[in-house]
Amino acid sequence: MKQLFLVLFFIFSVQGNSQQLQTYSFEQVEQLVGKNPRPILLYFYTDWCRYCKMLQKSTFKDSKVIEKLNKYYYVIFFKGDSTETIHHLHQKFKFVPTGIKSGYHEVVYHYLGKRQEIYPTIIFLDEHFKEILFLQSYLSSEELLEIL
């Protein structure tokens, strides 16, 4: 009986300590910054990007990174090849097919400007969705924490 109690105690204490990164949609962040302004971390990724997977499995799972991001930023994860239509900044952004299994999303190009589409892309924005910092590479937890 004591062993069962100890196992259950351990399981619940581990679950209680694991934090989850809070992410939002573009639409949600627009509403949130109106009430409580804070910077935005915009992360563009794809499922086929090896470095994106590494970022999501390590850097964005780090408890210190999660704590800082949840406390000081609104975080948007957006799949660069998503076919979802986005209503953002009084505009409609959609997926534009360029072939049978290819295309691009207009919201990605809105934020890339004339820069090349490379994944992962991390863009820090102010509360008015104006660019502060633009990065196109893998970042370790330590590197991201230095920026945060």
C-alpha positions as CSV (number, residue, x, y, z in Angstrom):
1,M,0.0,0.0,0.0
2,K,2.9,2.4,0.8
3,Q,4.4,1.7,-2.5
4,L,1.2,2.5,-4.4
5,F,0.9,5.7,-2.5
6,L,4.5,6.7,-3.3
7,V,4.1,5.9,-7.0
8,L,0.9,8.0,-7.2
9,F,2.5,10.8,-5.2
10,F,5.5,10.8,-7.6
11,I,3.3,10.8,-10.7
12,F,1.1,13.7,-9.5
13,S,4.1,15.8,-8.4
14,V,5.8,15.3,-11.7
15,Q,2.7,16.3,-13.6
16,G,2.2,19.4,-11.4
17,N,5.7,20.6,-12.2
18,S,5.5,20.2,-16.0
19,Q,4.7,23.5,-17.6
20,Q,3.0,23.9,-21.0
21,L,3.9,26.7,-23.4
22,Q,0.8,28.8,-24.0
23,T,0.3,29.6,-27.7
24,Y,-2.3,31.7,-29.3
25,S,-3.8,32.4,-32.8
26,F,-3.3,35.7,-34.6
27,E,-6.9,36.7,-33.8
28,Q,-6.5,35.9,-30.1
29,V,-3.3,37.9,-29.8
30,E,-4.9,40.9,-31.4
31,Q,-7.5,40.9,-28.7
32,L,-5.0,40.2,-25.9
33,V,-2.6,43.0,-26.8
34,G,-5.5,45.5,-26.7
35,K,-6.2,44.6,-23.1
36,N,-2.6,43.7,-21.8
37,P,0.1,44.9,-24.2
38,R,3.3,42.8,-24.4
39,P,5.7,41.6,-27.1
40,I,4.9,38.8,-29.4
41,L,7.0,35.8,-30.5
42,L,5.9,34.6,-33.9
43,Y,7.2,31.2,-34.9
44,F,6.8,29.9,-38.5
45,Y,7.5,26.2,-38.9
46,T,6.7,23.2,-41.2
47,D,6.3,19.5,-40.4
48,W,9.1,18.6,-42.9
49,C,11.7,20.9,-41.3
50,R,14.2,19.0,-39.2
51,Y,15.4,22.1,-37.3
52,C,11.7,23.1,-36.5
53,K,11.2,19.6,-34.9
54,M,14.4,20.1,-32.9
55,L,13.2,23.5,-31.7
56,Q,9.8,22.1,-30.7
57,K,11.2,19.1,-28.9
58,S,14.0,20.8,-27.0
59,T,14.0,24.6,-26.9
60,F,10.3,25.2,-26.6
61,K,10.0,22.4,-24.0
62,D,12.7,23.9,-21.7
63,S,11.0,25.0,-18.4
64,K,13.0,28.3,-18.2
65,V,12.0,29.2,-21.8
66,I,8.4,28.3,-21.2
67,E,8.3,30.3,-18.0
68,K,9.7,33.5,-19.6
69,L,7.6,33.2,-22.7
70,N,4.4,32.5,-20.8
71,K,5.1,35.5,-18.5
72,Y,6.3,38.1,-20.9
73,Y,5.2,37.3,-24.4
74,Y,2.3,36.2,-26.5
75,V,3.4,33.2,-28.6
76,I,2.0,32.4,-32.0
77,F,3.1,29.1,-33.7
78,F,2.0,29.0,-37.3
79,K,2.6,26.2,-39.8
80,G,4.0,27.9,-43.0
81,D,2.2,25.6,-45.3
82,S,-1.1,25.7,-43.5
83,T,-4.2,26.0,-45.7
84,E,-6.1,27.9,-42.9
85,T,-7.5,31.3,-43.7
86,I,-6.3,33.9,-41.2
87,H,-8.0,37.2,-40.4
88,H,-5.3,39.5,-39.1
89,L,-4.8,43.3,-39.0
90,H,-8.1,43.9,-40.9
91,Q,-6.9,41.6,-43.7
92,K,-7.6,38.1,-44.9
93,F,-4.5,35.9,-45.5
94,K,-4.9,32.5,-47.2
95,F,-2.9,29.7,-48.6
96,V,-1.9,30.2,-52.3
97,P,-1.3,26.9,-54.2
98,T,1.6,26.9,-56.6
99,G,1.4,23.3,-57.7
100,I,-0.2,20.0,-56.9
101,K,1.4,19.7,-53.4
102,S,3.0,23.1,-53.0
103,G,2.2,26.6,-52.2
104,Y,2.7,29.4,-49.6
105,H,0.7,31.2,-47.0
106,E,0.2,34.9,-47.4
107,V,0.7,35.7,-43.7
108,V,4.2,34.2,-43.9
109,Y,5.1,36.5,-46.8
110,H,3.5,39.4,-45.0
111,Y,6.0,39.0,-42.2
112,L,9.0,37.9,-44.4
113,G,8.7,40.9,-46.7
114,K,11.4,40.4,-49.4
115,R,13.3,37.9,-47.3
116,Q,13.7,34.3,-48.3
117,E,11.2,31.7,-47.0
118,I,13.4,29.6,-44.6
119,Y,12.2,27.5,-41.7
120,P,12.3,27.8,-38.8
121,T,11.7,31.6,-38.7
122,I,11.2,33.4,-35.4
123,I,10.1,37.0,-35.4
124,F,9.8,39.2,-32.3
125,L,7.1,41.8,-32.7
126,D,6.0,44.7,-30.5
127,E,2.4,44.9,-29.3
128,H,1.5,46.7,-32.6
129,F,2.8,43.8,-34.7
130,K,5.9,45.7,-35.8
131,E,9.1,43.8,-36.1
132,I,11.8,44.0,-33.4
133,L,14.0,41.0,-34.3
134,F,14.1,38.6,-37.2
135,L,15.8,35.2,-37.0
136,Q,15.9,32.3,-39.4
137,S,17.7,29.4,-37.6
138,Y,17.6,26.9,-34.9
139,L,18.1,28.3,-31.4
140,S,19.1,26.3,-28.3
141,S,17.4,27.1,-25.0
142,E,20.4,29.1,-23.9
143,E,20.5,31.1,-27.0
144,L,16.8,31.9,-26.8
145,L,17.0,32.8,-23.1
146,E,19.7,35.3,-23.9
147,I,17.4,37.0,-26.4
148,L,14.4,36.9,-24.0
